[in-house]
Amino acid sequence: MKKIILSAVAVMVLFSCQNDNNEATTVASTAKTVAKRACASDEVLKTQLAEDPTLAIRMNQIESFTQNAMLTGRLVNGKVQIPVIVNVLYRTAAENISDAQIQSQIDVLNQDFNAQNADFADVPALFSGVKANVGITFVLEGINRKATTKTSWGTNDVMKNSKRGGISPTSPTTKLNMWACTIGGGILGYAQFPGGSSATDGVVIDSQYFGMSGTGAYPYNLGRTATHEVGHWMNLRHIWGDATCGSDLVNDTPTHNGANYGVPAYPHYSTCTGTPVEMTMNYMDYTDDRGMYMFSEGQKSRMAAIFVSGGARSAFGI
């Protein structure tokens, strides 16, 4: 069983990241070729924790509630349907992604969170007992578009602020806001974990990796960047726990040495205690889009816990 960390100080340590200072995450790089997947969710969280010490307390409370909900079976009853608002910020025609490309991303989320993705059948027999149909659906409610002169937005949430040239979120306590824009710095996307400010709540995806058509760039052209980031928005951690042999606070995912890239050959063994086969095909790893195609039952329970009465995103539950 993976160790559960519940102290407020431990929350600070759990989400501490191994690279870049705050200024480095707001780089103005416009490079569009990404050799390895890079998600800035934990780096952004580290910055938010430093700026708001009370966030650690709120996240600790959410973690305690989550663990109790999973232990007692107090999980969401009925369907969870997530209304989605997509906010497009563009300087070029390519960045002004089409309605069809946006809809393709919603379709991918619905497939991946309902075990309807074709590659779900590729989950190895070793993990067949824990592969999950999360049972959460997404409905596109609106698209906002805004022209900009910015070449990249960085990861300091400027794109979420209309007064700073971005688009402020629409009803963030009851709708999932997604921003499509050029992030820069080789970052594919990032999300805000439950517990943060509603003024910045949501998911940011670089427009080049949003959906399955138009600007989609191989090997991140199957919409899985959003699946990964929405997983964070629903309280999932990276599968390696952002530390060597770290914990993702889920009991049925193997302990990973660290992030995996590309499409690792199966079986890929960890050198952590017990040398387990790593679940490299999990959406919360760093593999290419074609290499990730499952959530686990433990991850499903963790996500479901935030939607019950009293949960961090209970307003979304039906």
N, C-alpha and C positions, 0 to 999 in steps of 0.2 A: 504494500500500500504506500502511495506517495505521501510524503509529509505535508501536512497542511499548516501554513504559516498565517497566524491570525493577529499578531501584535502590530500596532500602528507603525512602529519602527521597522519591523520586518517587511511591511508593505513597501516602505521606502527602499529597502535593500532589494526586495524581489524585483522591482521595476527599474532598478538602476541599470544603465546601459553601458556597453563597453566602448562606445565610440562617439567622437564629435562633441564639441561644445555647442551651446545654444546658437551662436552666430553661424556655426558651420552648417546647421540644419536649414538655414535660410538662404543658402547659396543661390546665385543667379545663373547657374550653369544651365545652358539650353541643350546640352547633349541629349540626343534621343535614343542612342544605342545603349542598352543595359545588358551587361554580360551576365550578371547574377541578380536574382530577385532581391529587392531591398524594400522592407516595410519599416516605416518610421514611427509606428504606433508607440513603441516603448520609449524611444527617444523623446517623443512629444510628451508622453506621460511623465518622464523624468523632469522635464521642464515645468510641467504643470504642478507637480509635487513640490518643486523648489519654490514656485511662486505662490502656492496656496497650501500651507501646512495642514489646513483642515481637510484637504482632499484625502490625505492618508487615513484620517479617522473615518470619513465617509466610506472609503473603499474597504476598510477593515470591517465596518458594519455590514456592508454588502456581502463580503466574503463569509462572515459569520451566518448571515441570513441564508446565503446560498447553500452552505454546507448543511445547515439544519433542515432546509427544505428538501435536499436530496436524501438525507438520512431518514426523515420522517415520511417520505413519499409525497410531500406537499408540493406537487408539481402542477403545472397549468392543466386545467381540465377543459378540453374543447380546442377549437382551432385558434391559432394565432395568425392574424393577417396583418401584415405590415404595409401601411400606405407609404409610398415613396415619392419624394419630390427631388427632381434632378436639377441642379443649378449649373449651367454651362457658362464658363468664362472663356472668351476666345479673342485672339489677336489675328489669327490666320483662319482661312477657310477650313483647313484640316482640323483645327481645334474646335470649330463650331460643328461638333458631331451631329449627325442626323437623328431624327426621331427614330428611324429604323435601328440605328446602332444603339440608341438608348434602350429601346424595347428589347433588343437582343440580350442586353445585360440583365434586364428583369427576367427574361426567359431563363437565362443561365442560373440565376439565383433560385428560381422556382424548381428547376431541375435538380440542382445540387442539394437543396435543403429538403427535397422530397424523394431522394433516391431514384430519380427518374433520368439521371445522366447515364448515357449508354455505357460509359466505362465503370460504372458501379459494379458491373458483373466481373470486372477484372480484379476486384479485391481478393487477395490470396486467401486460401482456405484457413490459414492460421488465424486470420482476423475476421472470418465470416460470422463468428458468433457475436461479435461486438460492432459490426458495421451497422450504421443507424439511418433510419428514415426520420429526420428531425421533425418533419411535419409542420413547417412554418412556410407561409406563402407571402408573396410580395405583389402589390398592386401599384402600378404607376398612376399617380394622381395628378401630376403636373410637371411641367418643364419650364424653367426660367432661363433666359439667355441674356448675356450682357457682354458687349464689346469692351475690350481693354487694350491698353498699350503695353501692358506688362509682358515680358518675355518668359518669366517664371515666377512662381508664387512662394516657393519655399514651404516650410512646415510650421510656421508660427501663426496659422489660422487667419491670416489676412484675407484670404478668399472668402471667409465666412462673415465679413464685416462690410456692409454696404457703404459705410462712411469712409472706408479705406480702399474703395474701388471694387470690392467683392460683392457677394450677394448674401444678405443675412438669412439665417434659416427660417423656414416656414413651420410654425407650430411644432417645434422640436420635441416636445413632450409626448406628442401623439403621432408624429410622422418621422420616418427616417429620411433625413436630408443627405443627399449625395452631391458632391461637387466634382465636376469634370473640368480639369484645367491642366496646364503644364506645371508640374511641381518643380522639376529641376533636380540637380544633384544625384541623378540616378535612382531617385525614389519612385517606386511604382504607385504607392498609396499609403495612407495611414488612417487610423480610426481613433475615435475617443471612446475609452472604456466607460462603463456605467459609473456614475458618481461625479463626473465632471460638470462644468457649467452648461446649462441648456443653450447659452448664447453661442457655444462652439460645438454643440453635439452633432455627431454625424460621421460620415465617411468621405474621404477625399481620394479620388482615383485620377491618375494622370490620364488625360484624354486619349493618349495613344494606346492605352491598355484597357479601355472601357468597352465592354461588350465584345461581339464577335465579327463585326463588319467594319467597313470604312477604314479607320486609322489603325485598327488592331495590328500589333507588331509581334511576330513570332520571336521567341517561344512563349509569349504572354498574350496570346491572341484568342484565348478561349473563355475569357470572362472570369477566370479564377482569382484574379487579383481582388475583385470585389467580394467573391465568396470568402476569401481569407480575411479581408478587412471587416466585413459584416460579422464574421466570427468573433473578431475582437470587440466589435460594438455590442455583441451579445455575451461578453465577458469571458471569452476564450483567450488563453495565453498561447504563445508559441509552444510547439510541442516539446522543445528542448528546455523550456523554462528560462530562456535567455541566460543560461549559465551552463558550463560543462557538466553534463549529467544532472541538470536542474529539474525542477518539478513544474509541470503545467497545471497542478492541482486537480488532475483527473486520474482516477485509479486504473482505468483499463487501457491507457496508452503507454507503450513501452518507454523506458528511459532512454533518451537520445544523448549522444556525445555533444551534439551541436546541430546547427542547421545543415540540411542537405540541399544540394543544388543539382540542376539538370534533371536527369531521370535515372536514379541509381538502380543498378541491377539488383534483382531480388534473389535471395535474401541478403539484406545489408545488416550485418551484425554490429551492435554497439559494443564498446569496450567497458561500458559502465557495469556496475555490480550485476551479476547474473548473465552478462553478455546477451541480452535479448535481441531478437530481430526487430529492427526499427520499423515503425509504421511510416515509411517515407511517402506513402501515397495519401497521407492525411492532409487535409486542406490547410492545416496550421503549421506545416513545414514550409520550406523555401524552395521546393522543387518547381520545375517548369509547369506550366498550365496542364500539359498532357500527362504529367506525372503525379497529379494530385486529384483524388476522386472519392474521398470518403471522410465522414465524421464518425466518431465512435459513440456508443451508447452513453458512456460517461460524459462525453462532451454534450450530447443531446440533453441529458439531465441537468447539466450545468447551465445550458442556455435556457431550458424550460423554467428553471428556478427564478429567473429575473422577471418573468411575466406573471407570477402568481400574485395574489393580493398581498401588498406590502413589499413586493419586489421592486427592484430599481426601475424596471420598465413595465410595471403593472398596467399602465394606461393603455398599452397595446394589446393586452389580453382580451379575449372574448369569452 
